[in-house]
């Protein structure tokens, strides 16, 4: 950056580059007074915004630029490159944005020195006005409820907002629990207590709703109190499925649901023999975390390889080998018959194959069950799996009751409205935002592309789309070498993609899907991936 600074009314102007140095569709990280700024040229215009994703600080210059937005290469959050506003999740905050002007072939940025040092921007929000006689009740304390509350305030809603959660903590970063079991609670809170106070959002922790009565527009809590509402959001998520075998209640058998659960697993496994039951994402992440902490780690799974149904056997085999090289022993195509104990504490796990695994701690990760039992008798429709049925506007069949997040079954636009239940962190954010806008009579369809990630031994597999029912996988790179891009094919079309060490491919594919573009099997098969702009 050339020095050409002039202060005027608290703003400083800096020369960034020559106009011809950046082509349309390109972006560059530039340094302005020691701070990195993302400079973008797209559709004939220039934009300048903060350079780091507000979710986990990933460098956005390595992400996917499509039109007026950039998608984070790590976890798929999207930001408008002109305004800095967050348009897709995960994450809560926007990027700071700066004025850009072009004069005599030079590109300049105008900024306030104090504001330049900020890495994120909270959208302007209203707060509670006591004279506004309207209340919105949010059942659940996850990202769907939080995004709903924040979106309401961002759109000038001044009624009462009450969030009711069984958790001991206010909204926290739940995906971190299985990846870093020893995280301090202060490190994973999504918002501070002061934030909720400032914007008039009441958060009631360790409280449980036991029934919903739509006729009277009230909910009943486990402590016997009754809380009225004008509009209601059901965002109670799912709970870990219990093992359902003899010995499941022995001391040392654990489920991972809360921050305290994570702490207990971390503390109880140090130097001990751990058995993980369930070789999917939660189980594999816990096994990865414990691989250098427990005396031994055994993994029990029903398929031949981990992740087999969702990611395919090739990726599952690679992930299995990664963990096998790090102190994890696998017992696949097997099931738990019983857990035996001594003096009320876990001693061993007996498998159908006849294998007997010595164990001090058993962690179960065998799927989840929607938290919807409290809706019995409410007339709110649930499906055969107990998920709350919502439409594309996140509305249930009962007026003024909405649903969002893992607890819901909803129509997925990229699959032609196919009804799905997807437990992705990112998707819950999108649900919460859409629900809030529809509560405010701003008709908004939920149109996000599913995006998730898993981390094993510090390596992150990214995934976008919805691959259920895929019939073929086309690979680029080599899975066995830990660098690949996988296209999941159904009916000659790419329905999902996964990658490892192949950024920002999955983010680019998510953006193409989001824009309505169909990616064909022929494109995936091609040796020329220039259409991906890698």
Protein Blocks (a to p, Z undefined) as FASTA:
>chain_A
ZZddddeehiacddfbdfklpcghiacdddeehiacddddeehiacdddfbdfklopafk
lmccehjbccdfklopacdfklopafbdedjbdcdddddddeehiacddddfklmmpcbd
cdddddddfklccddddedjbfklmmmmmmmmmnopabdcddddfbfbdcddfklmmmmm
mbcfklmpfbdfklmmmnopacdehiacfbdcfknopaddfkopacddfbdcddebpadd
dekighilpghiacdfbfmlmmmmmmmmgopacddehjafklmmmmmmmmmmbmbdcddd
fbfbehklmnojklmmmmmmmmmmnopacdehiacfbdcdeehiafbdcdfkopacddfb
dcddebjaddfklmgonlpacdfkopacddfkopafbehiacedjkbccddfklnopacd
ddbfklmmmmmmmmmmmmnopacddfbdcdddddeehiacddedjfehiabdcdehjfkn
opacddddeehiafbdcdehiacklmmmmmmmmnopacdfklmmpmblklnoZZ
